[in-house]
Amino acid sequence: MDLAPILARLKSQLTGFKTVGSAVDLEALGASVAASPSCYLLPMAESAEDNRLLGAFEQRVNVTFSVVLAVSNKRDAGGSAAMGDLEPLRALVRAALIGWPPDPAIGEPVRFAGGHLLRFENALLWWMDEFRVTTYLRSP
């Protein structure tokens, strides 16, 4: 699935982020410190169900993608202040994506799948939320 419409949606809907980028932008950071707050869209997985038609095809494809958030809060070395700052940002991302269909002609709305801490070091918290969307591959 082309994630460009999802990235465009995030860029148009999210305010207050210093960076809204893709996996390429996250990779370019390497070991350097991310601007805070920032978010990055990453492709995760695709799985397809079997075709059930004869002489044509229609396959349901389940796509998983993630939004990685980087939040820094130097007031608290233990991370609880950064966690407090994280929740409103997660809510903005969820509001931008959940229930929105990236391509209504061939797919369903985005669903939230879960989230987890990636790491916390040097007062920078990295959090990943996963989302799922179902699309269809159809014969012309």
C-alpha positions in Angstrom: 0.0 0.0 0.0 1.2 3.5 -0.8 1.5 5.4 2.5 1.7 8.8 0.8 -1.9 9.6 1.5 -1.5 8.7 5.1 1.6 10.9 5.4 -0.2 13.8 3.7 -3.1 13.4 6.1 -0.8 13.5 9.1 1.0 16.6 7.7 -2.3 18.4 7.1 -3.9 17.5 10.4 -1.1 17.7 13.0 -0.1 21.0 14.4 2.5 21.6 17.1 4.9 18.9 15.8 8.4 20.1 14.8 8.7 17.2 12.3 6.1 15.0 10.6 8.0 12.6 8.4 8.5 9.1 7.1 10.8 6.2 7.7 13.4 7.9 5.5 13.4 10.9 7.8 13.7 8.7 10.9 16.6 6.8 9.3 18.3 10.1 8.5 18.3 10.9 12.2 20.5 7.9 13.0 21.9 8.4 16.5 21.2 12.2 16.5 18.5 13.7 18.7 15.1 14.2 17.2 13.3 17.5 17.3 10.6 17.3 19.9 7.8 16.6 19.5 8.1 14.8 16.2 6.3 11.9 14.5 7.4 9.4 11.8 5.2 7.1 9.6 6.6 3.6 9.1 5.3 0.7 7.0 5.1 -2.5 9.1 3.4 -5.4 7.4 0.9 -6.5 4.8 -1.0 -9.8 4.7 -3.5 -10.9 2.0 -6.3 -13.3 2.1 -6.9 -15.9 -0.6 -8.6 -14.9 -3.8 -12.2 -16.3 -3.9 -13.2 -15.6 -7.4 -12.8 -17.7 -10.6 -11.6 -15.9 -13.7 -10.9 -12.7 -11.8 -9.4 -11.7 -8.5 -10.3 -9.8 -5.4 -8.1 -10.1 -2.4 -8.5 -8.4 0.9 -5.2 -7.0 2.1 -4.6 -6.0 5.8 -1.9 -3.3 6.1 -0.2 -2.4 9.4 1.7 0.9 9.7 3.1 2.7 12.7 3.5 6.2 13.8 6.6 6.7 16.0 6.5 9.7 18.3 9.6 11.4 19.9 8.9 13.5 22.9 11.5 15.2 25.1 10.9 16.6 28.6 14.1 17.6 30.4 12.2 18.6 33.5 12.1 15.0 34.6 14.9 12.5 34.0 12.6 9.6 35.0 10.3 10.1 32.1 6.9 10.7 33.8 6.7 14.3 32.5 7.5 13.1 28.9 4.7 10.5 29.3 2.3 13.2 30.3 3.3 15.2 27.2 3.0 12.2 25.0 -0.7 11.4 25.6 -2.2 14.6 24.0 0.1 14.0 21.0 -1.1 10.4 20.7 -4.7 11.7 20.8 -4.0 14.1 17.9 -2.6 11.3 15.8 -5.5 9.0 16.6 -8.0 11.8 15.8 -6.3 12.4 12.4 -6.3 8.7 11.4 -9.0 6.5 13.2 -12.1 6.3 11.0 -10.5 8.0 8.0 -10.3 5.9 4.8 -7.0 6.6 2.9 -8.7 5.5 -0.4 -12.4 5.0 0.0 -12.6 3.4 -3.5 -10.5 0.4 -2.5 -10.4 0.3 1.3 -11.8 0.7 4.7 -11.2 3.2 7.5 -8.1 3.1 9.6 -8.3 1.3 13.0 -6.1 1.6 16.1 -4.2 -1.6 16.9 -2.1 -0.7 20.0 1.0 1.0 21.1 4.2 0.5 23.1 7.4 2.2 24.4 10.3 1.8 22.0 12.9 3.4 24.3 13.7 6.2 26.7 17.1 7.6 26.9 18.7 11.1 27.4 15.2 12.5 28.3 13.9 11.5 24.9 10.9 9.1 24.9 10.2 7.1 21.7 6.7 5.7 21.4 5.1 3.6 18.6 1.4 3.4 17.9 0.2 0.8 15.4 -2.7 1.2 13.0 -4.4 -1.1 10.6 -6.3 -0.6 7.4 -7.9 -3.0 5.0 -7.7 -2.5 1.2 -8.7 -4.6 -1.7 -6.8 -5.8 -4.8 -9.2 -6.3 -7.6 -8.9 -7.3 -11.3 -9.7 -4.4 -13.6 
